[in-house]
Amino acid sequence: MDIKFKRKKRITNKVHGFLKRMSSKAGVAVLKRRRARGRNKLTA
């Protein structure tokens, strides 16, 4: 049995990271919504 899911931390951060979110208007809106919901973790 082989492992299918190989998480790459760097790629995860590049795509779903805080700085990436802040770099676009839509990303800032995402963070705003997540804060409004009271999320413990805003980004991955």
N, C-alpha and C positions, 0 to 999 in steps of 0.2 A: 504494500500500500504506500503510495507516495503522497507527499504534501502538496495540495493544490494552491492554497492561499499563502503567498509569500509577500508579507508586508514590507515595503521599503519606506523607512521613516522619512528619508529626505524627500521623496516624491510626495508622500502624504502631506508633509509640511508645506511644500511648494504649492500644492494645489488647494489644500484646505486650511492653511495656516492663517494666523492672525494678521500678519503683515500683508498677505495676499488679499485677504478680505478688505483691509483698510485701503488698499490701492485703487479700488473701484467704487463707484457710487452705489452700485447694486450690492456690493459686499458690505458696505457700511450699513445699508438697510437691513441686511441679514443679521448683522450683529445687534442692531437696534431692536429687531423683533425678538431675538434670543434673550436679550437683556430684559425686555418687557415680560417675557414668559417666566423669567427667573431661572434661567439655565445655570447649572453649576459650572459646566464647561461651555465656553463660547465657541471654541474651535478645537479641532483634533490635535 
